[in-house]
Amino acid sequence: MTNEAAVQRREAARRRSEEYRQRRSRGAMVVHIEVVPTDLHALERLGLLPRGERDPYTVACAVATFLQAAPGVAMMGERMFPEPMGPSDAR
């Protein structure tokens, strides 16, 4: 292994380590997910993914945007359709 290759490997490892520390400090995780064609079409219909775009980075950005919006959408749904408080509220 040449000295230059070793330097490049150390630099890449340093970058990965720094990225990991940054994610951990804000509570983020990197996960691998499987996205099927119906998911891609749903992202297109929501306007989060350009029609026909299948670049993995672009798809990942669309999924991340969708997930970032999820808490607000869930909160809206909870306000629109509150869960029954007890047996007397069940209909």
LUMLUM-504724 format. One record per residue: residue in one letter; x, y, z of N, C-alpha, C in turn. Coordinates in steps of 0.001 Angstrom, whole numbers, plus 500000, padded with zeros to 6 digits. Example, Ala and Ser with C-alpha at 12.3 -4.5 7.8 and 13.67 -1.06 7.14 Angstrom:
REM LUMLUM-504724
a513190494310507800512300495500507800513200496700507800
s512850497750507080513670498940507140512900500030507870
***
This chain:
REM LUMLUM-504724
m500848498830500000500000500000500000500897501237500000
t500567502147499132501370503361499070500981504299500194
n501867505226500455501617506210501511500379507043501181
e500197507386499906499043508197499500497736507444499746
a497717506152499454496514505346499687496193505282501180
a497215505161501998497004505120503448496443506440503950
v496944507531503422496446508857503814494983508999503404
q494638508540502204493252508626501735492322507786502615
r492781506596502997491964505746503865491753506396505224
r492799506976505789492666507651507089491717508839506982
e491821509592505902490947510758505705489484510319505566
a489247509257504810487883508747504656487338508259506000
a488163507574506771487742507098508092487454508271509022
r488252509313508945488032510499509776486696511153509423
r486402511260508115485131511859507678483940511038508169
r484027509708508016482932508848508478482725508986509979
s483811509051510715483726509193512166483083510524512549
e483469511581511878482893512906512152481404512932511806
e481039512347510672479624512295510286478817511511511316
y479390510403511800478720509602512825478506510425514090
r479519511143514537479395511966515752478341513056515570
q478292513662514387477289514702514138475879514117514182
r475685512951513544474363512314513576473977511958515005
r474911511385515731474623510954517097474284512143517991
s474951513269517791474699514442518636473290514990518443
r472712514783517274471345515260517060470320514129517086
g470760512926517476469847511800517639469432511140516338
a470163511376515267469818510811513960470481509454513770
m469904508659512875470447507344512544470475507196511030
v471387506386510551471400506011509140470814504614509065
v469794504439508236469166503128508085469068502777506608
h469047501500506334468844501026504972467395500578504872
i466685501061503855465294500677503675465086500179502255
e464021499432502074463652498951500753462450499758500296
v462545500336499117461458501135498561460965500410497314
v459698500026497321459118499295496195458457500279495231
p458134499832494017457548500750493031456318501505493526
t455462500867494328454285501599494815454690502750495733
d455772502566496494456280503650497339456800504797496482
l457519504449495414458056505475494517456926506271493874
h455880505563493451454744506258492830454038507164493835
a453940506707495080453318507544496112454138508808496341
l455461508677496374456323509856496540456175510804495356
e455998510242494161455777511088492975454447511826493085
r453391511115493501452074511753493621452073512854494673
l452875512681495713452976513713496751453840514892496316
g454496514761495182455357515837494694456720515862495357
l457087514778496023458377514725496704459476514148495820
l459079513476494751460030512827493851459634513156492420
p460568513685491622460238513955490217459824512661489513
r458819512749488659458291511578487964459393510863487187
g459529509566487429460508508752486728461908508771487325
e462135509600488322463472509708488937463733508481489807
r464862507819489584465181506627490364466601506663490918
d467214507829490927468545507970491511468436507705493014
p469245506795493566469123506458494992469229507665495930
y470094508610495638470229509780496510468951510623496478
t468381510809495293467156511600495164465991510901495864
v465908509583495718464859508823496403465038508939497916
a466273508838498390466538508965499830466114510336500346
c466382511375499578465969512732499985464448512838500050
a463751512223499089462288512257499080461724511518500294
v462291510368500614461840509602501781462106510395503057
a463267511021503151463598511824504335462626512992504488
t462278513637503386461320514746503432459962514252503908
f459541513098503404458272512513503824458276512232505326
l459358511648505815459441511324507239459506512574508109
q460129513631507608460183514873508376458797515483508527
a457921515263507549456567515814507608455631514939508439
a455992513691508676455095512733509330454597513177510707
p455434513705511605454910514093512925453812515156512845
g453975516122511968452954517156511815451658516605511257
v451765515698510303450576515075509719449874514222510770
a450648513481511562450057512651512616449336513519513646
m449930514638514007449314515533514982448000516092514431
m447997516436513144446787516945512518445692515878512557
g446067514635512257445103513541512287444550513297513678
e445405513408514682444949513214516060443959514294516468
r444152515497515989443219516583516326441905516428515569
m441991515948514334440770515784513539439961514578514001
f440651513515514401439990512272514783440526511802516134
p440149512475517222440681512089518539440233510679518915
e441119509986519627440782508644520104439806508770521262
p438921507796521397438000507826522541438777507797523856
m438273508533524849438949508631526139438667507417527015
g437545506815526871437189505677527717436015504928527120
p435473503952527869434364503152527344433132503987527021
s432888505060527759431697505873527503431819506679526214
d433054506922525745433253507688524521433188506819523272
a433270505506523433433266504610522267431902504659521597
r431893504699520299430620504768519561430496503601518632
***
